[in-house]
Amino acid sequence: EKSTKRVLGKNIWEKHFEADSLFPRIECINKNKTQGLRLFFHYGGTKNAVAEFQLFSINNKYVIPRKAVVVKATKFKSGNNIILGLSKKKVVAILGKGFEVISNNNHKEEIRYYTDDPEAKMLKRYGGVAYFIKCIFKNDKLVQYNFGFEYP
C-alpha cells in the first residue's frame, strides 16, 4: 500500500476503475505510450494493496482508458528485471525452468509458473494462498508479463 502511494501519489486510488470483467485496477502507461502496467486489486483486499501486476505491449488497437495514469518511465521493469521484449531463453534464465507451457500456437507461446506451497517464501512473506507468473511471447519476444497472487 505504501509503495503504491509513494510511487503514484497519495490520491492514486481516485484513478481506479473496473472494466472488461477484470478486477478493479489502476492502469499506468509509459511516456512513449508503447507499454502499459495494470495494477489489479482483489475484492476484499485493502485500498492500494496491489494483488496482481500486468505488463503489456500497447498496439494500435489499444484505447487508453480515460483514467489511465501516464508516468515518466520509458519502460516498465519488474523487481527481478523482467522487461517486455526479452526472449524466452532470457526470461527462463532469470525465473528458472519450473514452468508449464499453457499454449504454443501461431507464433505465440504462453508459459506459467505457479506455487500454492504454503512453505514458499513469497506466500509466507505476504500471506497469500497461491502465487503465479504468466509470460506470453510472440515470435520469441515477451509481450505480456503477469505476476501476483491468485484470487482465493
C-alpha positions as CSV (number, residue, x, y, z in Angstrom):
1,E,0.0,0.0,0.0
2,K,2.7,2.4,1.0
3,S,4.8,1.9,-2.2
4,T,1.7,2.4,-4.4
5,K,1.0,5.8,-2.8
6,R,4.8,6.7,-2.7
7,V,5.3,5.9,-6.4
8,L,2.0,7.1,-7.9
9,G,0.8,9.7,-5.3
10,K,-1.4,9.7,-2.3
11,N,-4.6,10.3,-4.3
12,I,-4.0,7.5,-6.8
13,W,-7.0,5.4,-5.7
14,E,-9.2,8.0,-7.4
15,K,-7.9,6.7,-10.7
16,H,-9.0,3.1,-10.1
17,F,-11.8,1.6,-12.3
18,E,-13.4,-1.6,-13.3
19,A,-13.9,-2.7,-17.0
20,D,-13.8,-5.7,-19.3
21,S,-14.8,-8.1,-16.5
22,L,-11.4,-7.6,-14.8
23,F,-10.7,-6.8,-11.1
24,P,-10.6,-3.1,-10.1
25,R,-7.4,-1.7,-11.4
26,I,-5.2,1.3,-11.9
27,E,-3.7,1.5,-15.4
28,C,-0.4,3.2,-16.0
29,I,1.0,4.0,-19.4
30,N,4.7,4.8,-20.2
31,K,5.5,8.2,-21.5
32,N,6.0,6.8,-25.1
33,K,2.6,5.1,-24.9
34,T,4.1,1.8,-26.0
35,Q,3.7,-0.1,-22.7
36,G,1.1,-0.5,-20.0
37,L,1.2,-1.6,-16.4
38,R,-2.1,-2.7,-14.8
39,L,-2.2,-2.9,-11.0
40,F,-5.1,-5.2,-10.0
41,F,-6.8,-5.1,-6.6
42,H,-8.7,-8.2,-5.4
43,Y,-12.2,-7.8,-3.8
44,G,-11.9,-7.9,-0.1
45,G,-8.3,-6.6,-0.1
46,T,-7.3,-3.2,1.2
47,K,-7.1,0.1,-0.7
48,N,-3.9,0.5,-2.7
49,A,-2.7,-3.1,-1.9
50,V,-1.8,-4.5,-5.4
51,A,-2.6,-8.2,-5.7
52,E,-1.6,-8.7,-9.4
53,F,0.5,-6.9,-11.9
54,Q,0.4,-7.0,-15.7
55,L,3.0,-5.5,-18.1
56,F,1.8,-5.4,-21.7
57,S,2.7,-4.0,-25.1
58,I,0.4,-1.4,-26.5
59,N,-0.6,-1.9,-30.1
60,N,-2.5,0.4,-32.4
61,K,-5.9,-1.2,-31.5
62,Y,-5.5,-0.3,-27.8
63,V,-7.6,2.5,-26.5
64,I,-6.0,4.2,-23.5
65,P,-8.6,4.4,-20.7
66,R,-9.8,7.9,-19.6
67,K,-8.5,7.3,-16.0
68,A,-5.1,5.9,-17.1
69,V,-2.0,7.5,-15.5
70,V,0.8,8.4,-17.8
71,V,4.1,8.0,-16.0
72,K,7.6,9.4,-16.7
73,A,9.1,5.9,-17.2
74,T,10.1,4.9,-20.8
75,K,9.7,1.2,-20.0
76,F,8.4,-0.9,-17.1
77,K,10.6,-3.4,-15.3
78,S,9.7,-6.0,-12.6
79,G,11.7,-6.4,-9.4
80,N,13.6,-9.3,-11.0
81,N,14.5,-7.2,-14.1
82,I,11.9,-8.7,-16.5
83,I,11.1,-6.2,-19.3
84,L,9.0,-6.6,-22.4
85,G,10.9,-7.7,-25.4
86,L,13.1,-10.3,-23.7
87,S,13.5,-13.7,-25.4
88,K,12.0,-16.8,-23.8
89,K,15.6,-18.0,-23.1
90,K,16.4,-14.9,-21.2
91,V,13.2,-15.0,-19.1
92,V,13.8,-18.6,-18.3
93,A,17.4,-17.8,-17.3
94,I,16.0,-15.2,-14.8
95,L,13.0,-17.2,-13.5
96,G,14.1,-20.8,-13.8
97,K,12.9,-23.8,-15.6
98,G,10.0,-24.7,-13.3
99,F,7.3,-23.6,-15.7
100,E,4.5,-25.2,-17.6
101,V,3.6,-24.5,-21.3
102,I,0.0,-23.4,-21.4
103,S,-0.3,-22.9,-25.1
104,N,2.0,-22.7,-28.1
105,N,0.5,-21.8,-31.5
106,N,0.5,-19.1,-34.2
107,H,3.9,-17.7,-33.2
108,K,2.6,-17.2,-29.7
109,E,3.6,-19.1,-26.6
110,E,2.3,-18.9,-23.0
111,I,4.1,-20.3,-20.1
112,R,3.2,-20.2,-16.4
113,Y,5.0,-20.5,-13.1
114,Y,2.8,-21.4,-10.1
115,T,3.0,-22.2,-6.5
116,D,0.5,-22.9,-3.7
117,D,3.1,-24.5,-1.4
118,P,2.5,-22.9,2.0
119,E,6.3,-23.1,2.6
120,A,7.1,-20.9,-0.5
121,K,8.9,-17.7,0.6
122,M,6.5,-15.4,-1.4
123,L,3.4,-16.9,0.2
124,K,4.9,-16.9,3.7
125,R,6.1,-13.3,3.4
126,Y,2.8,-11.9,2.1
127,G,0.3,-14.4,3.5
128,G,-1.0,-15.4,0.0
129,V,-2.7,-18.6,-1.0
130,A,-1.1,-19.0,-4.4
131,Y,1.4,-17.1,-6.5
132,F,1.7,-17.1,-10.3
133,I,3.8,-15.7,-13.1
134,K,2.4,-15.8,-16.7
135,C,4.5,-14.9,-19.7
136,I,3.2,-14.5,-23.2
137,F,5.7,-14.5,-26.1
138,K,5.1,-13.6,-29.7
139,N,7.8,-14.6,-32.1
140,D,10.0,-15.3,-29.1
141,K,9.7,-11.8,-27.6
142,L,7.9,-11.2,-24.3
143,V,4.8,-9.1,-25.0
144,Q,2.9,-9.7,-21.7
145,Y,4.0,-10.5,-18.2
146,N,1.6,-11.1,-15.4
147,F,2.5,-11.9,-11.8
148,G,0.8,-11.8,-8.4
149,F,-1.4,-13.6,-6.0
150,E,-4.3,-15.7,-7.2
151,Y,-7.7,-14.6,-6.0
152,P,-8.8,-17.0,-3.3
